[in-house]
Amino acid sequence: MLAFHIVEVLMQLFPDPCGPISNFAGDLFGILGCYFPIHFTHPKAEDIDVRRDDLSRALMLAFSSTPLFEPFAVPLLLEKLSSSLPSAKVDSLKYLSCCTLKFGADRIAKHAGAIWSSLKDAIYSSGEELMPSFNSEPIDNSDSQKNEIAVEALALLEKVIVQNNDLFLSMIIGDEDVNVIFNNITSYKSYNEISLQSKQKLHMVGHILYVSAKASVSSCNRVFESFFPRLMEVLVLSVEKTSGACQSIESCVNSKQFNYGSLYLCTELLGACRDLFAASESLSSQFISANETCCRLLQCYSTSLTRTFSSILATCTSGPTHDEDMYLGVKGLQILATFPGGYLLLSKLTFDDILMTFISIITVDFNKTLLWKHVLKALAYIGSFIHASNEFEKASYMEIVVDKIILLASSADYDMPWPLKQTAISSISTSGQKYMLKIVLWMEEAIHANLSEFYVEGHLKSAEIIIQLFECYSNELLPWIQKNEGFEEALLQFVVNIWNQIENCMAFCIWVHEKELIDATMKFMKLAVACCSVERQNIIIHKAYSVLSSSTSLLLKESWSDIPVQWERFEPIQETDKFSTRDEWILSLFASVIIALRPQTHIPNTRIVLHILITALLKGYITAAQALGSLLNKLDLKSNGTGISGSCTLEEAIDIIFSTNLLSYFENGPFGGCGRTSNGDEISSSNLFPFAPNNELLQINVIVGLAWIGKGLLMRGHEKAKNITMVFLKCLLDCGIGTLPLKQGSSENSFKQDVHQSVMKASADAFQILMSDSELSLNRKFHAIIRPLYKQRFFSSLMPILQPLITEADSSFSRSMLYRAFAHVISDIPLIVVLNDAKKLIPLLLEGLALLCKYVLDKDVMYGLLLVLSGILTDKNGKEAVVENAHIIIKCLIELVAYPHMMLVRETAIQCLVAMSELPHTRIYPLRIQVLQAMSKALDDPKRAVRQEAVRCRQAWASIASRSLHF
């Protein structure tokens, strides 16, 4: 590489063609030429700083460092273009492109014939790679440039045409292969009837003409003058004397079959001219006169071409669709509609007709899936193109396309399925800011109108419409809005108006307990609020709090800030203890706002909000628990000094929660202050939940609430998360089940045992809440405070406590619940952490799998454990621990191969056995027969994926014997 650089610098120091270096140019290049093409065989590229691409680039710069190398470099590179190695062809084309710019037009002109012949062969040899993908969704001018050789060849062709316009265009126009295509163009009527060789030549000519016409204005004029009239003659198009309007689609349909060859070449020329105009418009130094030959020809034929392309689409909608005809029809109209405004070739009426043709297909022919997708892409492209162009085009698009899409989405007269309507709304709205704003305003009006009907009269149809609109807004529009400026005020007004609507509607219909509707509304509320700035979030939270405080049944009083929540008011919880329908909506949406707030946003009367949320979580509202966790995650550690009434710091909020008896019984003890009560009594189920010893629902609500609170504290690295974790561990130690004096036939004791087991299961699942990444709350999207490596720290501190608890558990159910908690923790921890303690964890994993496989309801948890084991088996860092425990691992996996309740468990177990077959022979050979027997049974598995893995596994283990003999 250094030698290549020396040659490059040397030639730059002595550029004189008659200088001392000129006599040695051939010798120097003889040395350089031996290295082309670069063949890099270093076995470990990561061990050195030099890569093949670096060497190749250095050699390319040396090749092109002086025009003196031209007599030697160009012939060599042209010769290598005939190589059978694709990499050598690509390098030759790249080097020729670089040398073309450095050697100059006169020197390259000497090799013009050879260069043109080689480029034509390279483009043709790309074969089917250059053919358009008619059944693919995108429509653009680079849809066929997938082959690197073709890309480089076309790029070089454009460079040499720009450099020697007349010379290379004369060769292209006079080329025998090009003229054969045009002489036989009338025979290329149907795509399917053209031979493969003729298709390759046709598409080769199409790409050559596209590059030639796009190279410059003069080349565009010459190409159009030579070929465009011939194409129009084949298409039997008359010259337009006036700018008359297109006829209706029906009257445009010609019974005569369309000529594919001429239509294809026509769209390539149109696309090249459009791209040339667009490029010149973006460069203020260039100007294209409307009197240019290409402009005059296009003006003559533009309306007739529009009719022809429209006729093609009319044929596609009225009968069997030919993908290639449909593709060209859509592409042709798209190109005509997107010529830059200064050179717009269509009258307004013709432009409007193109839009109406497309929108008619969108609204009527949605059953023709591929055509519908192509047209929608084209409409979105046109909208994006004209968004910053002339106002009359934008007005037409707004009136014909955007308004029609709004009507399509809001009217029940169309049979189009909602998913297609949603796709259409998303594609059109995201093509321009003004289109998005209009659709957002319409969506806001539609949602408010349907919410009013649903609140008051409970119309289920209105609920269905609201759900669809909110899903579209949340999933399709908000992600785009978040990336673009100018929509925060619209979002703010939308959210505030929803709160105003709830505030003004005092009597909700009894049927408004529509969970799907509440969930969709909460999702939108969270995402919309999360998009807003701190200032706008302050406006939203104050509005939401004012609506919350207006509810008399929620009993918001300032005195609440000093009154702990009394458990007795929630025992027993009945349906009548739930909030009213209106209050449920208010509380759910308020909690959604809390979840989405930024840490800097001020929450009014935080103490009262805490009490309300605690009350709600005890009534079973999980969103309130998520809001509590989010609140504690984002509260300031210290007072901001504003002295606002009702505000509090994180520590004060934690004290409020502790004062509600949620944790007041866990002040001291061996588990970090959670082993005994404050008076020294041993913790049991009776003092863990003193307010409702047999109220299973309330106990589970408390555990879920504590889990989300603990998650919020854990993510920010607060030490109180440990106290909450110890509560869950104590609940898993039987919750007093072992102390119950069970009597034969005692229904009361049986009921108590069922209650305790449900509480234990909820405590085990609390670890899933603590460790898993939630989409509903406490994530980066909702501005959560996340301390780096918090999961790793929690895992390191928990495992020394959890391991002995599992070992010493005195009941099978308690042990299974401890393993369930262990599974939740280890399944969500990064694998690298597990690998560090693999020797200790593998026995726990295997015992957990053996125990959990007995319970059908634990299949998902067990699958998570199996994935962790799979990760250890397939990572080289876990090999030592796996080898040490090979026998028990294989035996466990053999048992799981027959697991009846989940196909993924059987499939993964067999994949793990395949990985085990790579271990040292002495460790696994004794179990070979057992594995093969298990695979023989797995070959009869009802699932094909399992049978396939069984075949692979049997082959891997059957080969162990032959490997051992070889050894």
PyMOL commands that set and color helices and strands:
alter all, ss='L'
color gray80, all
select helices_A, chain A and resi 2-13+22-33+45-47+52-63+67-80+86-103+105-109+112-125+127-130+148-163+165-173+176-183+185-187+191-193+196-215+217-235+249-252+260-282+293-318+323-337+341-343+348-364+369-386+391-410+418-429+433-457+460-483+488-504+510-512+515-531+534-549+558-562+567-570+575-577+581-596+606-618+622-634+650-662+685-688+696-715+720-732+734-739+747-771+780-782+790-808+812-827+831-836+838-852+856-874+876-884+886-897+903-916+921-938+944-966
alter helices_A, ss='H'
color red, helices_A
deselect
rebuild
show_as cartoon
